[in-house]
Amino acid sequence: MQARMMPDHLETRPSVVIGAGTLGRGIALMHSTGGSEVRLVDTSERALEQARAYLSAELPKLLPAEHSKPGKLVFTQDLRSALDDAWLVTEAVPEKLELKKEVISDLDRLAPPDAILASNSSSFPTSQMIDRVIRKERVLNTHYYWPPQVNVVEIMSTGHTEPALIELLLARFPAYGLLPFHVQRESVGFIFNRIWAAIKRESLSVVAEGVSSPEEVDRIFTHVLGAANGPFRLMDRVGLDVVLDIEEHYAASRPSLPAAPRELLREYISRTWLGVKTGRGFYRDYRER
């Protein structure tokens, strides 16, 4: 890739986030602490209004000092105008591969030629999204966790990504209060999620085999490791339907994985026990909170 394709003047150019859901608004929140303009795009006016209220409440809590000035926040349904002069565009749309392919293809066509195109996908490497993309060297994964509570972001190449763009983001993201990690080769699940998946899967196996209960697994986990929550509390927070979708994705790429953890999840889901969002999952005390 020629040097002219590297984005410059980052302090005066906007970054754009596509999707105003929980993760999209969290990404916009972190980026806006850097002082430059952030544009949040969604087709839903309701989602944008919810994001506006969230950012208005949360942004002052993240600014490092009273005199700090956040970047301008723009909330819009107009993708074309939002992309004008953008240096970084991050998609945070629902975790559906065909939708992500369509979005990345549209961004490749509409965004400035030097803009970096990033996917926040937690399940799909961007190598699976670029068959309709012309400038493949500018696409990569930036996988965020739960900003601002967890400020980690993992950066992974498509296999075609210009290495200098990864170096640029590794250097730039700390200005947004983010802690970046470089995933050095393509990996389904990135770094932490692969480790977490093994813990989660074995915890499910222990319960599926009748060795222990969700409560006791969490109890021993938190006592031994000093963690605030155990695997089953965390799965309830994520949503057991989401946990199953992720496990199915892993199983599709690794057929040797045990089936018992997925069977246990299906048992709970069949009862509409999805976790916090339905008031009951592995734990049943959420309606009381």
N, C-alpha and C positions, 0 to 999 in steps of 0.2 A: 504494500500500500504506500502511495506517495505521501510525502510530508503534508501536502495541502489537505489531505483527508483527516488529519488530526484536528479535533476541535480546539479553538483557542478563545481567548477573552472570556473565560468561564465565569468570571466574577460579574460580568455585565450581561450575560446571556441567560435565558430561563432554562430550567429543567421542567420536564412534563411527566405527569403520572397519569396513566390511563386506567380508570377504575377507582371509584370513590368508596369502596367497601372498607372493611376493617383494616386490611393490610395497605390498601392504596392510600388511605388517609394517614396511616402511620408513617408510610414512606414520605409523603408530602410534609408531614410534621417535621421529620428529621432534616429533610433537605432545606426547609425554610429557616432553620436555625443558622444556616450559613450566610444569610444576608442577601442572597440573590433571589430573583423572582422564581416562584414555583406555580405552575398551572396544573390544576386538577380537573380531569375530563371525565364525564360520565354521561350516558344517555338519559339517566334518571334525574329529574330535578329534585326529587325527594332525597336521593342519595347525596346529592351535592349540598342540600340544605343541612342534612345530618352531619356531613363532613365539615361544613362551615362552623356549625355549633361546636363540634368536637375540637377543631383546631383553635377556635377562639378561646376555649377554656384551657386547653393543654399547652399551647405554645408559650405563654408567659412563664410556665413552670420550668421550661427547659432552657430559657435564655441564661447564659452564664453570669450576667451582671445587669443591674438596673438600666445602664446606659446602652445595652446591646439593642440593636434594631433588627427585627426579623426581616426576611425577604418578603416582598409583596406577594400576596396570595390571590390567585385568580381561579374562579370556579366557573366552568363553562361546559356546554354541550357541543360546542363547535370545535371539532378536532382540527380542521384545517387552520383556523386562526391560532389555535393553541400551539401548533407546531412551528409557527413562524419564528425563525432564528434560534430554535432550541438546540442545545448542545448535547443533552441527554434525555432520552425518552424511555420510560419504564412502563411496561405493561403489567397490570395487576388485575386482569380480568379473570373470570371463573376458570377453574382447572379443567378445561376441556381442550384437547389437543387441536381439533379442527378450528375452534374459535381462535386459539392462540396463533395458529398458522395464518389465519386470515388477517388478524390484527398486525402481526409482524410484517406480512406482505404489504399491507396498506401503509404502514409506517415507512417501509423502505421506499415506497413510491412517493410519499408526501413530505417526509421530513427533510431538512437540509442535508446536502450530500455528506457533510462531515459529522452529522449527529451520530452518537452512539445509541444503538437500539438494544435495550435490556429487557429480559423476561424475569419476573419474580417467581416463576413456576417452582413449586417444591417437588414435583414429580417428573417433569419432562425436561431433559436436556434440550438446549436450543438447537442442537444438531438435528432434532426431529421437527423443527419448525421452519426450516429455511429452504425448502425445495422450490418455493416461488420467489425467493429473495435474490435480487441482482447483486447487491453489495454485501455478500456474506461475511466479509472481513470485519464488519462493524457491529455484528450481532454477538451477544453473550448473555449468560445468566448472571443476574444479581439476586441471589436468594436471601431475602430478609426473613427474620423470625417474627418477633412480636414487638416492633418498635412502638413506644420508646422503652418499654419494660426490659426488653432484650434487644440490645443495639448491634447485634452481630449481623454481618452480611457476607455471604460467600460468593466469590466471583469465579465463574467457570467458562472456559472457551467452548465454542462450537466445534473446534478442530480447524476452523478457518479464521478465527479471530486474530486480528493484528495484535501481537503481544504488547506493543506500546500502549494500546488502549487499556489493557488490564493494568499495566504499571501506572497509567494516569489515574485510574479509579482507586487503586490501592493508596496512592498519594493524596487524592482529593477527598475521599470519604471521611477521614477523621475530622475535617473541617465542619462536617454535619453531625458530629457526635457519634459517628459510626465506627465500629471496629471491623475492618475488612480482613477476610482470609482468602487466600488463593487456592482453589481446588486445582491441583496441578495436572490432573488428567480427568477425562470425562468419567463421571461416576453417578449412577442412578442413586439418588439420596444424598449427594454431596458428601460432606464430612460428618457433621454432627448427627444428621438424620439417620445415617447408616448405623452409627453407634447406638443412637436412641432406639432404632428399630429392633436391634438385637436385644436390648434390655426389655423393651415392650413385648416382643414376641415370646421371650423366655418367661416373662411374668405371666402372660396369658396361658402358656403351656403349663406352668405350675398350678394354676387354678383349674384349667381344663382337666388335668390329670388327678385332681382331688388332693394334691399335696398340701395346699393351703387355701386361704380365702383372700379376696382382694384387700380387705382391711388389714389382715396380718402381713401380707406381702408389703403393703405400703408402710406398715409400722416398722418392720425390720429394715426396710430400705432407708427410711428416714433416720433411724437410730444409728445404723452402721455408717452411712455416708454423710450424715448431718444435713441432708436435703430438706427443703421446706415442705415438699410434697412428694408422694410416691408415684409410681407409674399409673396406678388406676385412677387416682385423683386427676392426674394430668390428662389421661385419656378421656375422662368425663368432661374435662374443660374443652378439649379439642372437639369432641363429638364422636360417638362410637361409629356413626355412619362414615365420617371422614376417615377415621382410623382404619376401617375396613377397606375403603377405597384405596388407601395408600398400601395396605397389605396385599390387596389384589394386584396392584401394579407391580410390587416387588415379586410376587409369586409368578406373574406372567413372564418376568425376565429371569427368574430363578426357580424352575419347577421343583427343585429338591426341597424347598422350604416346607416345614410341617403344616398340615391342614388344620390341626386342632385349634390354634389361636383364632383362625378365621371362623371356624365353626362356633366357637364360644361367642365371638362378636355377633354373628348372625342370630344366635339365640336371644341375646339381649335386644337386638334391633327388631326382631320379630314381635317383641312385646312393647315396642315404641319406647324403650328405655335407651335414649341416645345420650344421656349425660345432663349437664347443666341446662342445656337449652330446652329440654322436656321435663325438667324437674326430677328426673331419676335416671341413673345409669348403673354403674357398679355400686354407687352410693345412692341412698334414697332420701337424703336430708336437704336437697337443694330447694324444695318448695318452702322450707322453713326459714330460709335466709332472707 
